[in-house]
Amino acid sequence: MAIQTNKLRRQNGMIAGVAGGLGAFFGLDPWIFRLIFLALIPLPPAALLPYIVLWLIIPRAR
């Protein structure tokens, strides 16, 4: 019996695939993560900085 691991990878998406990758990893709709990032926009570094960091550290899906 093989153990299947779910790896965090950026998926094809609207901008960088971060929300799509998070959605696939957690088994949720990517729109949930997009709405979270949009809700954080009034707090300037709170939305943009984590998104850019995730964009840089999460590898692209092959």
Backbone as CSV, one residue per row, in Angstrom:
resi,resn,N_x,N_y,N_z,CA_x,CA_y,CA_z,C_x,C_y,C_z
1,MET,0.841,-1.171,0.000,0.000,0.000,0.000,0.892,1.242,0.000
2,ALA,0.744,2.071,-1.007,1.557,3.281,-1.145,0.889,4.449,-0.431
3,ILE,1.711,5.238,0.206,1.212,6.428,0.870,1.301,7.587,-0.117
4,GLN,0.170,8.247,-0.319,0.147,9.369,-1.247,0.295,10.668,-0.460
5,THR,1.253,11.480,-0.856,1.452,12.757,-0.186,0.932,13.882,-1.063
6,ASN,0.314,14.821,-0.429,-0.212,15.977,-1.139,0.791,17.108,-0.983
7,LYS,1.475,17.470,-2.062,2.505,18.508,-1.999,1.919,19.843,-2.431
8,LEU,2.400,20.872,-1.790,1.961,22.223,-2.111,2.692,22.706,-3.355
9,ARG,1.937,22.967,-4.408,2.487,23.443,-5.686,1.576,24.545,-6.217
10,ARG,2.162,25.520,-6.914,1.344,26.549,-7.557,0.645,25.933,-8.759
11,GLN,-0.623,26.231,-8.895,-1.433,25.730,-9.997,-1.630,26.853,-11.017
12,ASN,-2.133,26.500,-12.187,-2.499,27.536,-13.152,-3.602,28.374,-12.526
13,GLY,-3.418,29.654,-12.529,-4.384,30.515,-11.875,-4.484,31.872,-12.526
14,MET,-5.129,32.771,-11.816,-5.364,34.109,-12.354,-4.081,34.925,-12.443
15,ILE,-3.270,34.904,-11.394,-2.053,35.722,-11.416,-0.824,34.824,-11.350
16,ALA,-0.585,34.228,-10.203,0.633,33.423,-10.050,0.340,31.978,-9.694
17,GLY,-0.918,31.647,-9.462,-1.269,30.277,-9.118,-1.187,29.972,-7.642
18,VAL,-0.957,30.991,-6.802,-0.827,30.759,-5.370,-2.156,30.273,-4.780
19,ALA,-3.242,30.972,-5.070,-4.550,30.589,-4.527,-4.977,29.214,-5.042
20,GLY,-4.691,28.920,-6.308,-5.017,27.609,-6.862,-4.239,26.499,-6.193
21,GLY,-2.980,26.755,-5.915,-2.149,25.763,-5.227,-2.599,25.536,-3.798
22,LEU,-2.922,26.624,-3.089,-3.415,26.490,-1.720,-4.756,25.761,-1.689
23,GLY,-5.609,26.074,-2.661,-6.904,25.404,-2.747,-6.762,23.911,-2.984
24,ALA,-5.877,23.530,-3.888,-5.654,22.111,-4.169,-5.042,21.401,-2.963
25,PHE,-4.133,22.064,-2.275,-3.459,21.459,-1.130,-4.432,21.205,0.021
26,PHE,-5.288,22.192,0.302,-6.222,22.065,1.417,-7.568,21.478,1.015
27,GLY,-7.771,21.218,-0.274,-9.028,20.641,-0.737,-10.184,21.625,-0.692
28,LEU,-9.868,22.910,-0.891,-10.884,23.961,-0.863,-10.903,24.691,-2.197
29,ASP,-11.958,25.468,-2.401,-12.074,26.272,-3.602,-11.036,27.399,-3.559
30,PRO,-10.285,27.619,-4.619,-9.282,28.686,-4.626,-9.869,30.070,-4.359
31,TRP,-11.158,30.255,-4.642,-11.783,31.555,-4.405,-11.765,31.924,-2.933
32,ILE,-11.749,30.956,-2.042,-11.670,31.239,-0.610,-10.365,31.967,-0.315
33,PHE,-9.271,31.488,-0.865,-7.971,32.115,-0.633,-7.871,33.465,-1.333
34,ARG,-8.480,33.584,-2.504,-8.484,34.878,-3.189,-9.239,35.919,-2.370
35,LEU,-10.369,35.510,-1.797,-11.144,36.431,-0.966,-10.384,36.819,0.304
36,ILE,-9.649,35.883,0.876,-8.839,36.196,2.059,-7.783,37.239,1.710
37,PHE,-7.089,37.043,0.592,-6.083,38.022,0.179,-6.727,39.378,-0.117
38,LEU,-7.909,39.378,-0.738,-8.596,40.645,-1.011,-9.036,41.325,0.278
39,ALA,-9.487,40.550,1.252,-9.931,41.123,2.528,-8.769,41.749,3.283
40,LEU,-7.560,41.294,3.034,-6.389,41.823,3.723,-5.786,43.054,3.041
41,ILE,-6.312,43.440,1.899,-5.753,44.574,1.159,-5.743,45.873,1.974
42,PRO,-6.764,46.179,2.786,-6.687,47.427,3.564,-5.484,47.480,4.509
43,LEU,-4.930,46.361,4.858,-3.723,46.314,5.683,-2.548,46.090,4.735
44,PRO,-1.940,47.157,4.237,-0.992,47.070,3.116,0.007,45.915,3.132
45,PRO,0.859,45.754,4.128,1.816,44.648,4.008,1.186,43.291,4.298
46,ALA,-0.009,43.277,4.881,-0.623,42.011,5.288,-1.082,41.168,4.105
47,ALA,-1.445,41.765,2.993,-1.921,40.993,1.850,-0.842,40.770,0.802
48,LEU,-0.146,41.810,0.468,0.803,41.718,-0.636,2.064,40.949,-0.266
49,LEU,2.598,41.203,0.894,3.849,40.550,1.288,3.709,39.024,1.390
50,PRO,2.697,38.490,2.095,2.575,37.022,2.139,2.343,36.404,0.752
51,TYR,1.579,37.094,-0.099,1.328,36.573,-1.436,2.633,36.475,-2.223
52,ILE,3.461,37.513,-2.153,4.736,37.499,-2.876,5.667,36.431,-2.309
53,VAL,5.702,36.299,-0.995,6.549,35.271,-0.375,6.091,33.884,-0.806
54,LEU,4.777,33.639,-0.780,4.268,32.334,-1.223,4.575,32.101,-2.694
55,TRP,4.478,33.136,-3.500,4.782,33.042,-4.927,6.237,32.612,-5.133
56,LEU,7.129,33.114,-4.294,8.544,32.792,-4.433,8.929,31.419,-3.867
57,ILE,8.263,30.974,-2.787,8.709,29.742,-2.147,7.942,28.491,-2.598
58,ILE,6.730,28.664,-3.112,5.970,27.489,-3.568,6.387,27.163,-4.995
59,PRO,6.868,25.950,-5.239,7.284,25.595,-6.599,6.090,25.443,-7.544
60,ARG,6.327,25.657,-8.808,5.300,25.532,-9.853,4.985,24.071,-10.073
61,ALA,3.705,23.773,-10.309,3.292,22.402,-10.639,3.855,22.030,-11.997
62,ARG,4.263,20.799,-12.140,4.853,20.342,-13.405,3.836,19.670,-14.268
